[in-house]
């Protein structure tokens, strides 16, 4: 099959890039393969030692202590669930930033970006490096609308990055190839038959196919280009494309929109008057799909200025112009080999204890050689031997087996601790607090230990951040306005209308591409509702005196949400000032309070009257007592006077 010179040049460029990348990263790729086999497959013996032991049928034990380090530390990083947060920077427009933030959250949720990030983290911790990518695909098979996705790369060794990249996350790549190996039958069913012999001209440079599989390459490359930017009278910074209308007039439209700025050089609106113009240099990223002899998909321009394939590496450093990427377990490999060797030696000593050789005379086992050979492999009930008739031959007996050297057990424990020291990851990080149980002591030890692996967390932050920056750049060039309106929802659209903003600015205004990217090591949420709910719960725990129960009830998306709101409203109607039902509840409560107040006042008055009546009765009673006393005294006085008169008359 004849191919054009342009296609032939593409294949040659991709092949040369794969060869150059393979050469530059040869040591890194070999280390990655060795690290993964060491941790996951338990290949922890040197090949020479392994071959020698297999040849001599000697024991080889692998106690994979490093696997728990990888799983534990990977779990810690994955629990961070780092999310991308967008805030307005140059134009200070928080509303547009909120819209962009919601779109990115939608992309993360729909494309299962967390799986891609977690896989890259795992490969970085276990192997030294992992990759993730951003792709644009059709939203549905039945539509032409496209959407962005963050996808995982299953095999980092199938990525051939740019050997000239110096960025930590390889965001400055000039070229990159991602290989997919497809069974030959599947390839021929989709693309037609191929002749493996036709790959012979490039096989020496790079293996593209064999009788079983065919390698398909996604080839990314950059082309520098000049871009014209225009500042309009309304403050928008836009890119314009020229077209011709049905009358033959030159028409200028905004990139990413059908909005016409000018016709025949005359602005269609006063706010579309061009104030300034400048030229900037920007990389144009191209993508194509090919094999070693055929271009399967023609080159097309991508909606970004950087190749959307990024590296999440472990510990990185450069030496003599070469990049080195180290996993968490790199320095623990040799101590792990020492531990396995010592443990194997201990088991060999223990295994050979009952197999010590017998001390016998040849005549004693003459004719019984087969039985005595089994003595080293079988537990026999008895062992026959030929005794001399005079009884002078000694009884066959085993030699004293070698004793277990006490130093072996001490060395075993030392080598185990050496693994922790080499990795810089200690037992208390797994939950073993040891002798120090105070909170301050434990926190200090954990913080000091975690600082040794901080570069992994820092690289994870940057990895997610560069993905977020790429999404911010690609969203205006990928999504239609109706898609964005569907994603952000009616509430935000209403806010835009209220503040006289246009959501279409996300698609046409180049200046909104400039955002301050804040990476927050906090849970990533599928929606703003979930994020707000989590934040309110945290605030409620920290400040329980702040009334937040109404907001929590509104945000809790459960089947009984309305019933929950009604119950909260019945207890706290003041928290719902705009709801008529709450006002009715409040009025009813006020009436009840007034009635209760009236009752209390009547009760007080009744009690006062009762007290006054009791006081009056007591006063009347006291008055009667006083009057009776006075009457008694008067009567007694009168009687005494009468008696005195009678006595005087008698005299």
C-alpha positions in Angstrom: 0.0 0.0 0.0 1.4 3.4 -1.1 1.6 6.1 1.5 2.2 9.8 1.0 5.5 11.5 1.7 3.8 13.4 4.5 2.5 10.2 6.2 5.9 8.6 5.7 7.6 11.6 7.4 5.1 11.3 10.3 5.9 7.6 10.8 9.7 8.3 10.6 9.4 11.1 13.2 7.3 9.0 15.6 9.7 6.0 15.2 12.7 8.3 15.8 11.1 9.8 18.9 10.3 6.3 20.3 13.9 5.3 19.8 15.3 8.5 21.4 12.9 8.3 24.3 13.7 4.6 24.9 17.4 5.4 24.9 17.2 8.4 27.2 14.8 6.7 29.7 16.4 3.2 29.3 17.6 3.1 32.9 14.4 4.6 34.3 12.3 2.0 32.4 14.5 -0.9 33.5 14.3 0.4 37.1 10.5 0.7 36.9 10.2 -2.9 35.7 12.5 -4.1 38.4 10.7 -2.1 41.1 7.3 -3.4 40.2 8.4 -7.0 40.0 10.2 -6.6 43.3 7.1 -5.3 45.1 4.2 -7.1 43.4 5.8 -10.4 42.1 8.3 -10.9 44.9 11.3 -11.2 42.6 13.7 -10.1 45.4 16.7 -12.4 44.7 19.5 -11.5 42.4 19.3 -13.5 39.2 22.7 -15.1 39.7 21.9 -16.2 43.3 18.5 -17.4 42.3 19.9 -19.5 39.4 22.5 -21.0 41.7 20.0 -22.0 44.4 17.6 -23.4 41.9 20.4 -25.5 40.4 21.3 -26.8 43.8 17.7 -27.2 44.9 18.2 -25.0 47.8 15.5 -23.1 49.7 14.7 -19.5 48.7 12.3 -17.6 50.9 10.7 -14.2 50.0 9.0 -12.3 52.9 7.6 -9.3 51.0 7.9 -6.6 53.7 8.0 -3.7 51.2 4.5 -4.4 49.9 2.9 -3.0 53.1 4.9 0.2 52.7 3.6 0.7 49.2 0.0 -0.1 50.1 0.0 2.0 53.3 1.6 5.1 51.8 -0.5 4.9 48.6 -3.6 4.7 50.8 -2.5 7.8 52.6 -2.0 9.8 49.4 -5.3 8.5 47.9 -7.2 9.5 51.0 -6.1 13.1 50.4 -8.5 13.2 47.4 -6.9 16.4 46.2 -9.3 18.5 44.2 -8.9 21.5 41.9 -10.3 24.8 43.1 -10.6 27.8 40.8 -10.6 31.5 41.9 -10.7 34.5 39.7 -7.3 36.2 39.3 -6.8 38.9 36.6 -10.4 39.9 36.0 -11.4 39.3 39.6 -14.6 37.7 38.4 -15.6 35.2 41.0 -18.8 34.2 39.2 -16.9 33.0 36.1 -14.5 31.1 38.4 -17.4 29.4 40.1 -18.7 28.3 36.7 -15.4 27.0 35.7 -15.0 25.2 39.0 -18.3 23.5 38.6 -17.4 22.3 35.1 -14.1 20.8 36.3 -15.9 19.1 39.1 -18.4 17.7 36.6 -15.5 16.4 34.4 -13.7 14.8 37.4 -16.9 13.0 38.4 -18.1 11.9 35.0 -14.7 10.7 33.8 -13.8 9.0 37.1 -10.7 11.1 37.3 -10.0 9.8 40.8 -9.2 6.4 39.4 -6.7 7.9 37.0 -5.0 9.9 39.7 -4.9 7.0 42.1 -3.3 4.7 39.5 -0.6 7.3 38.8 0.0 7.7 42.5 0.4 3.9 42.9 2.9 3.6 40.1 4.8 6.6 41.4 5.1 5.0 44.9 5.8 1.5 43.8 7.6 1.9 40.5 8.9 5.5 40.4 6.5 7.2 38.0 3.0 7.0 36.5 1.1 8.9 33.9 -2.3 10.5 33.4 -3.9 12.2 30.4 -6.7 14.5 29.3 -8.7 13.5 26.2 -11.7 14.9 24.4 -14.4 12.4 23.3 -17.9 12.6 22.0 -20.4 13.0 24.8 -22.7 10.3 23.3 -22.6 8.1 20.2 -25.7 9.9 18.9 -24.4 13.5 19.3 -21.5 15.6 17.9 -21.0 17.4 21.2 -17.6 16.7 22.8 -16.5 16.5 26.4 -13.3 16.3 28.3 -12.1 13.4 30.4 -9.2 12.6 32.7 -8.1 9.0 31.8 -5.7 6.6 33.4 -2.7 5.0 31.7 -2.6 1.3 32.6 1.0 0.7 31.6 3.5 3.6 32.1 6.1 1.7 30.0 3.8 2.2 27.0 4.4 6.0 27.2 7.4 7.4 25.4 7.8 10.9 26.8 10.0 13.7 25.4 13.7 13.2 26.4 14.1 17.0 26.3 11.5 17.7 29.0 12.7 19.4 32.2 9.4 20.0 33.9 8.7 17.9 36.9 5.3 16.8 35.4 6.6 16.8 31.8 4.2 19.6 30.9 6.8 21.0 28.5 7.0 18.0 26.2 7.6 18.7 22.5 6.7 15.1 21.4 5.1 12.2 23.1 3.9 8.7 22.0 1.4 6.4 23.8 1.5 2.8 22.5 -1.4 0.4 22.5 -0.8 -3.2 21.7 -3.7 -4.7 19.8 -4.1 -8.4 18.8 -3.4 -8.7 15.1 -6.9 -10.2 14.4 -8.6 -7.2 16.0 -6.4 -4.7 14.2 -7.1 -6.3 10.8 -10.9 -6.4 11.6 -10.9 -2.7 12.1 -8.2 -1.4 9.8 -7.7 -4.1 7.2 -5.1 -6.8 6.6 -1.4 -6.0 7.1 1.8 -7.8 6.1 4.2 -8.1 9.0 7.1 -8.3 6.6 6.3 -4.7 5.7 7.5 -3.5 9.1 11.0 -4.8 8.5 12.2 -1.4 7.4 11.6 0.1 10.8 11.9 -3.0 13.0 15.6 -2.3 13.7 14.7 1.1 15.1 11.5 0.2 16.9 9.4 -2.9 17.1 6.0 -2.1 15.7 4.5 -5.5 15.1 4.9 -9.3 15.2 2.8 -12.3 14.2 0.6 -11.8 17.3 0.2 -8.1 18.1 0.4 -4.8 16.3 1.4 -1.6 18.1 -0.8 1.5 17.5 0.8 4.8 18.4 -0.9 8.0 19.5 1.6 10.6 18.4 1.6 14.0 19.9 3.8 16.8 18.7 3.9 20.6 18.9 4.2 23.3 16.3 4.9 26.9 17.3 2.4 29.3 15.9 1.5 33.0 16.1 -1.9 34.0 17.6 -3.6 37.4 17.3 -5.4 38.7 20.4 -7.8 41.6 20.4 -9.0 43.8 23.3 -12.6 44.9 22.7 -14.2 48.0 24.1 -16.2 46.0 26.6 -12.9 44.6 28.1 -13.0 41.2 26.6 -9.8 39.7 25.2 -10.7 37.4 22.3 -9.3 35.5 19.3 -11.0 36.2 16.0 -11.4 34.2 12.9 -12.3 35.5 9.5 -15.1 34.2 7.3 -17.2 35.3 4.4 -20.9 35.8 4.6 -23.5 35.1 1.8 -22.9 38.5 0.4 -19.2 38.1 0.1 -18.4 40.4 3.0 -15.4 39.7 5.3 -16.8 38.6 8.7 -14.9 38.3 11.9 -16.2 35.9 14.6 -15.1 35.1 18.1 -13.3 31.8 18.4 -15.6 29.3 20.2 -18.8 31.2 19.4 -20.9 32.3 16.4 -20.8 35.9 17.7 -20.0 38.3 14.8 -17.7 41.1 15.8 -17.4 43.0 12.6 -18.7 42.9 9.0 -16.5 44.5 6.4 -14.3 46.0 9.1 -17.3 47.7 10.8 -18.1 46.6 14.4 -21.6 45.2 14.7 -21.9 46.7 18.2 -20.2 49.6 19.9 -18.8 47.3 22.6 -17.1 45.2 19.8 -14.8 48.1 18.8 -11.2 46.8 18.8 -9.1 48.9 21.2 -5.8 47.0 21.0 -4.2 44.1 19.2 -1.1 42.0 19.8 0.6 38.8 18.6 1.7 36.1 20.9 3.5 32.8 20.3 1.6 29.6 21.3 2.3 26.0 20.8 -0.1 24.2 18.5 -0.5 20.6 19.7 -1.2 18.1 17.0 -2.4 14.5 17.4 -2.5 11.5 15.0 -2.8 7.8 15.2 -0.4 5.5 13.3 1.5 2.3 13.0 4.9 1.6 11.6 3.6 1.5 8.0 0.3 3.4 8.0 -1.3 6.5 9.3 -4.6 5.5 10.8 -6.0 8.9 11.7 -4.8 12.1 10.1 -3.2 14.9 12.2 -5.7 17.2 14.0 -5.2 20.2 16.2 -5.9 19.7 19.9 -7.7 22.4 22.1 -4.6 23.0 24.3 -1.1 24.5 24.1 0.6 21.7 25.9 0.6 17.9 25.3 -2.1 16.6 27.6 0.0 13.7 29.0 1.5 14.3 32.4 3.9 12.5 34.7 3.3 11.8 38.4 6.7 10.9 39.7 8.1 9.9 43.1 11.4 11.4 44.2 13.1 13.2 41.3 16.6 14.5 40.7 18.8 15.3 37.7 22.4 14.1 37.4 24.7 14.7 34.4 21.7 15.9 32.3 19.6 12.8 33.0 16.3 12.6 35.0 16.1 9.9 37.7 12.8 9.0 39.3 12.8 6.9 42.5 9.9 5.1 44.2 9.3 5.0 47.9 10.9 1.5 48.3 14.1 2.3 46.3 16.5 2.4 49.3 14.7 -0.5 51.0 15.4 -3.1 48.3 18.9 -4.2 49.5 17.8 -4.4 53.2 14.9 -6.5 52.0 17.3 -8.9 50.2 19.4 -9.2 53.4 16.3 -10.0 55.4 15.2 -12.7 52.9 18.7 -14.2 52.9 18.9 -14.3 56.7 15.4 -15.7 57.0 16.2 -18.4 54.4 19.4 -19.3 56.2 17.5 -19.7 59.5 14.9 -22.0 57.8 17.6 -24.0 56.1 19.3 -24.6 59.5 15.9 -25.6 61.0 15.1 -27.8 58.0 18.4 -29.7 58.2 18.1 -30.4 62.0 16.5 -33.8 61.5 18.5 -34.6 58.4 21.9 -34.9 60.0 23.9 -37.8 58.5 24.2 -41.3 60.1 27.6 -42.6 61.2 27.7 -46.3 60.1 30.1 -48.9 58.9 29.6 -50.0 55.3 29.1 -53.6 56.4 26.2 -52.6 58.6 24.1 -51.3 55.6 25.3 -53.8 53.0 22.2 -54.9 51.1 20.1 -52.2 52.8 21.3 -49.1 50.9 17.8 -48.3 49.5 16.2 -48.3 52.9 18.9 -46.1 54.4 18.6 -43.6 51.5 15.0 -43.0 52.4 16.0 -42.1 56.0 16.7 -38.5 54.9 13.3 -38.1 53.3 10.9 -40.4 55.2 10.0 -40.9 58.8 10.6 -44.7 59.1 9.3 -46.8 62.0 12.6 -48.8 62.3 16.0 -48.9 60.6 17.5 -52.4 60.0 21.3 -52.9 60.0 23.8 -55.7 59.9 25.2 -56.4 63.4 28.4 -58.5 64.0 27.8 -61.8 65.6 30.2 -61.0 68.4 28.2 -57.9 69.2 31.2 -55.5 68.9 29.8 -53.2 66.2 28.4 -49.9 67.5 24.7 -49.0 66.9 24.3 -46.6 63.9 23.5 -43.1 65.2 23.0 -39.6 63.7 25.7 -37.0 63.9 25.0 -34.0 66.2 23.1 -31.5 63.9 24.4 -27.9 63.7 22.9 -25.5 66.3 21.1 -22.3 65.4 23.5 -19.4 65.8 21.9 -16.9 68.2 23.4 -14.1 66.1 21.2 -15.0 63.1 18.0 -14.0 65.0 19.6 -10.8 66.1 20.7 -10.0 62.5 17.2 -10.8 61.3 15.7 -8.2 63.6 18.5 -5.7 62.7 17.8 -6.1 59.0 14.1 -5.6 59.5 14.7 -2.3 61.3 17.2 -1.4 58.6 14.3 -1.5 56.0 12.4 1.2 58.0 15.6 3.3 58.4 16.4 3.0 54.7 12.9 4.0 53.5 12.4 6.6 56.2 9.1 5.1 57.2 8.7 3.9 60.8 6.6 1.5 62.7 4.5 4.2 64.5 3.2 5.3 61.1 1.5 1.9 60.9 -0.1 2.5 64.3 2.6 0.9 66.5 3.2 3.7 69.1 5.8 1.8 71.0 6.9 3.0 74.4 6.1 6.7 73.8 2.3 7.0 74.1 1.9 10.8 74.8 0.1 12.8 72.2 2.8 15.4 71.7 5.6 12.8 71.4 3.7 10.7 68.9 2.6 13.6 66.8 6.2 14.9 66.7 7.5 11.5 65.5 4.8 11.2 62.9 5.4 14.7 61.5 9.1 14.2 61.4 8.6 10.9 59.5 6.0 12.3 57.1 8.4 15.1 56.2 10.7 12.5 54.6 8.0 11.6 52.0 6.6 15.2 51.5 8.0 15.3 48.0 5.5 12.6 47.0 2.5 14.6 48.3 3.9 17.8 46.7 4.3 16.1 43.3 0.7 14.8 43.6 -0.5 18.4 44.2 1.4 19.6 41.2 0.1 16.6 39.1 -3.5 17.5 39.8 -2.8 21.2 39.3 -1.4 20.8 35.8 -4.4 18.6 34.9 -6.7 21.4 36.2 -4.8 24.1 34.2 -5.1 22.0 31.1 -8.9 21.6 31.6 -9.3 25.4 32.1 -7.6 25.9 28.8 -9.5 23.2 26.9 -13.0 23.8 28.3 -13.7 27.0 26.2 -12.5 25.3 23.1 -14.4 22.0 23.6 -17.8 22.7 25.2 -20.8 24.3 23.6 -22.8 26.9 25.5 -25.8 24.6 26.0 -23.6 22.0 27.6 -22.2 24.6 30.0 -25.7 25.8 30.9 -26.7 22.2 31.6 -23.7 21.6 33.8 -23.7 24.8 35.9 -27.5 24.7 36.5 -30.2 27.3 36.6 -29.2 28.9 39.8 -25.8 30.1 38.5 -27.4 31.2 35.2 -29.8 33.3 37.3 -26.8 34.8 39.1 -25.2 35.7 35.8 -28.3 37.4 34.6 -28.7 39.3 37.8 -25.2 40.6 37.6 -25.5 41.3 33.9 -22.9 38.8 33.0 -22.9 36.3 30.1 -22.0 32.7 30.5 -20.7 32.7 26.9 -17.6 34.7 28.2 -16.3 31.3 29.4 -16.2 30.3 25.7 -15.1 33.5 24.0 -13.0 35.6 26.5 -9.4 34.6 26.5 -8.7 36.5 29.6 -10.9 34.2 31.7 -8.3 31.5 30.9 -6.1 33.2 33.5 -7.1 31.8 36.9 -5.3 31.5 40.2 -5.2 27.7 40.7 -5.6 26.7 44.4 -4.9 23.1 45.2 -6.6 22.1 48.4 -5.8 18.7 50.0 -9.4 18.2 50.9 -12.1 15.8 49.8 -13.2 16.2 46.2 -16.9 16.6 45.8 -19.2 15.7 42.9 -21.3 18.9 43.4 -21.3 22.2 45.2 -24.1 20.9 47.4 -21.9 18.1 48.8 -19.0 20.5 49.4 -21.2 23.0 51.2 -22.7 20.3 53.3 -19.3 19.0 54.4 -18.1 22.6 55.2 -21.2 23.3 57.2 -20.8 20.1 59.2 -17.2 21.0 60.0 -18.3 24.6 61.1 -21.2 23.2 63.2 -18.7 21.0 65.1 -16.3 23.9 65.6 -18.9 26.5 66.5 -22.0 24.8 67.9 -23.5 28.1 68.9 -24.1 29.2 65.3 -27.6 28.2 64.1 -26.9 26.2 61.0 -29.5 23.5 61.2 -31.8 25.1 58.6 -28.9 25.2 56.0 -28.0 21.6 56.8 -31.6 20.5 56.3 -31.8 22.3 52.9 -28.5 20.8 51.7 -29.1 17.2 52.8 -30.3 15.4 49.7 -32.4 12.6 51.2 -36.0 11.3 50.4 -37.3 12.9 53.7 -35.6 16.2 53.1 -38.9 18.2 53.1 -40.1 16.5 56.2 -36.8 17.3 57.8 -37.1 21.0 56.8 -40.7 21.1 58.1 -39.5 19.8 61.5 -36.7 22.2 61.7 -39.1 25.0 60.7 -41.5 24.0 63.5 -38.8 24.4 66.1 -36.8 27.3 64.5 -39.2 29.4 62.4 -37.0 32.5 62.7 -34.4 30.7 60.5 -36.9 30.8 57.6 -37.9 34.5 57.3 -39.2 34.3 53.7 -41.4 31.2 54.2 -45.1 31.9 54.8 -45.4 28.7 56.8 -42.7 29.8 59.1 -44.4 33.2 59.6 -47.7 31.5 60.4 -45.9 29.3 63.0 -44.2 32.3 64.4 -47.5 34.2 64.7 -49.2 31.3 66.3 -46.4 31.0 68.8 -46.7 34.8 69.6 -50.4 34.4 70.2 -49.8 31.5 72.5 -47.1 33.4 74.3 -49.5 36.4 74.8 -52.3 34.1 76.1 -49.8 32.5 78.5 -48.8 36.0 79.6 -52.4 36.9 80.2 -52.9 33.8 82.2 -49.9 34.5 84.3 -51.1 38.1 84.9 -54.6 36.8 85.9 -53.0 34.2 88.2 -50.9 36.9 89.8 -53.9 39.1 90.4 -55.9 36.2 91.8 -53.1 35.4 94.2 -52.8 39.0 95.2 -56.6 39.2 95.9 -56.4 35.9 97.9 -53.6 37.4 99.9 -55.5 40.6 100.5 -58.6 38.6 101.5 -56.7 36.6 103.9 -55.0 39.6 105.4 -58.5 41.3 105.8 -59.9 38.2 107.5 -57.0 38.1 109.8 -57.4 41.8 110.6 -61.2 41.3 111.3 -60.3 38.4 113.5 -57.7 40.4 115.4 -60.2 43.3 115.8 -62.8 40.9 117.2 -60.3 39.5 119.6 -59.2 43.0 120.7 -62.9 44.1 121.1 -63.7 40.9 123.2 -60.6 41.6 125.4 -61.7 45.2 125.9 -65.3 44.2 126.7 -63.9 41.6 129.2 -61.7 44.1 130.8 -64.6 46.7 131.1 -66.9 44.1 132.5 -64.3 43.0 135.0 -63.7 46.6 136.0 -67.4 47.3 136.4 -67.8 44.2 138.6 -64.9 45.2 140.8 -66.3 48.7 141.2 -69.8 47.2 142.2 -68.1 44.9 144.7 -66.2 47.8 146.2 -69.5 49.8 146.4 -71.3 47.1 148.2 -68.5 46.7 150.6 -68.6 50.4 151.4 -72.3 50.4 152.0 -72.0 47.5 154.5 -69.5 49.5 156.4 
